[in-house]
Amino acid sequence: MSETTEAQPTNPATTKPTVSFSIWPPSQRTRDAVTKRLIETLSSPSVLSKRYGTVPEEEAGVIASKIEGEAFETASGSAGPDDDGIEILQGYSKEISKRMLETVKARSAGSDAQAQAGSGVTEGAEGVDANAEAN
């Protein structure tokens, strides 16, 4: 006993798609993966670390969470009701890259300034000691 089903003719012009696709906002799992990758990038040897140095993993975790959260909020603020999410996701990605680079540059500049200040204090102290001995 076989059943036959008659196909209903459909008009493509009147049929609406039933599948919706949106890539924004990313799932928490995706955001966690982004944070994990940021930690790896900041704390492991890479092109970035050769220039700006590596960040200890614990500190990298705090920095990565902050960068991802701020980038997510910035990108979410630019979302419109009709967006499919591609442009927002691109903005999110760019924001993460920008913030990561700003962070490592600032951290590197801070380390350099501390090293220079530390050596300047030592030199100044030696200069004072040399002057005291001369008097």
Contacts in CASP RR format, 6 or more apart in sequence:
PFRMAT RR
TARGET T0000
AUTHOR 0000-0000-0000
METHOD contacts of the structure
MODEL  1
MSETTEAQPTNPATTKPTVSFSIWPPSQRTRDAVTKRLIETLSSPSVLSK
RYGTVPEEEAGVIASKIEGEAFETASGSAGPDDDGIEILQGYSKEISKRM
LETVKARSAGSDAQAQAGSGVTEGAEGVDANAEAN
21 84 0 8 1.000
22 84 0 8 1.000
22 85 0 8 1.000
23 84 0 8 1.000
23 85 0 8 1.000
23 86 0 8 1.000
23 89 0 8 1.000
24 75 0 8 1.000
24 79 0 8 1.000
24 83 0 8 1.000
24 84 0 8 1.000
24 85 0 8 1.000
24 86 0 8 1.000
24 88 0 8 1.000
24 89 0 8 1.000
24 92 0 8 1.000
25 72 0 8 1.000
25 76 0 8 1.000
25 79 0 8 1.000
26 34 0 8 1.000
26 89 0 8 1.000
26 92 0 8 1.000
31 68 0 8 1.000
31 69 0 8 1.000
31 72 0 8 1.000
34 68 0 8 1.000
34 96 0 8 1.000
35 61 0 8 1.000
35 64 0 8 1.000
35 65 0 8 1.000
35 68 0 8 1.000
36 64 0 8 1.000
38 60 0 8 1.000
38 61 0 8 1.000
38 63 0 8 1.000
38 64 0 8 1.000
38 67 0 8 1.000
38 68 0 8 1.000
38 96 0 8 1.000
38 100 0 8 1.000
39 57 0 8 1.000
39 60 0 8 1.000
39 61 0 8 1.000
39 64 0 8 1.000
41 48 0 8 1.000
41 100 0 8 1.000
42 48 0 8 1.000
42 49 0 8 1.000
42 54 0 8 1.000
42 55 0 8 1.000
42 60 0 8 1.000
42 61 0 8 1.000
42 63 0 8 1.000
42 64 0 8 1.000
42 100 0 8 1.000
42 103 0 8 1.000
42 104 0 8 1.000
43 54 0 8 1.000
43 55 0 8 1.000
43 56 0 8 1.000
43 57 0 8 1.000
43 60 0 8 1.000
43 61 0 8 1.000
44 54 0 8 1.000
45 54 0 8 1.000
48 100 0 8 1.000
48 101 0 8 1.000
48 104 0 8 1.000
51 108 0 8 1.000
52 104 0 8 1.000
52 105 0 8 1.000
52 107 0 8 1.000
52 108 0 8 1.000
53 104 0 8 1.000
53 108 0 8 1.000
55 63 0 8 1.000
55 104 0 8 1.000
55 107 0 8 1.000
63 103 0 8 1.000
67 96 0 8 1.000
67 99 0 8 1.000
67 100 0 8 1.000
67 103 0 8 1.000
68 96 0 8 1.000
70 95 0 8 1.000
70 99 0 8 1.000
71 92 0 8 1.000
71 95 0 8 1.000
71 96 0 8 1.000
71 99 0 8 1.000
72 92 0 8 1.000
74 91 0 8 1.000
74 92 0 8 1.000
74 95 0 8 1.000
75 88 0 8 1.000
75 89 0 8 1.000
75 91 0 8 1.000
75 92 0 8 1.000
75 95 0 8 1.000
76 88 0 8 1.000
78 88 0 8 1.000
78 91 0 8 1.000
79 85 0 8 1.000
79 88 0 8 1.000
END
